[in-house]
């Protein structure tokens, strides 16, 4: 095997590892949303405690922040 094959193989492994990590993270968020449903806290913003818009939850069912609170956090991040 030459260096190009080794580099390509390493790159492919890194992409698969990253994809797996993203999928695990998303699955954890979904499981947390299910727990919030069971506890009666689903759709409530974790920051301001207001109800999230239905459109927000349709777009991202595992969201924990409403759009205004998410925007504020991104602005100051």
Residue pairs with C-beta under 8 A, 6 or more apart in sequence:
26 62
29 62
30 61
30 62
32 62
32 64
33 42
33 61
33 62
36 42
36 43
36 44
43 51
43 52
43 57
44 50
44 51
44 52
45 51
45 52
45 64
45 65
45 66
45 69
46 64
46 65
46 69
47 65
47 66
47 69
47 73
48 66
48 68
48 69
50 66
52 63
52 65
52 66
52 67
53 66
53 67
56 63
56 66
56 67
57 63
63 70
65 73
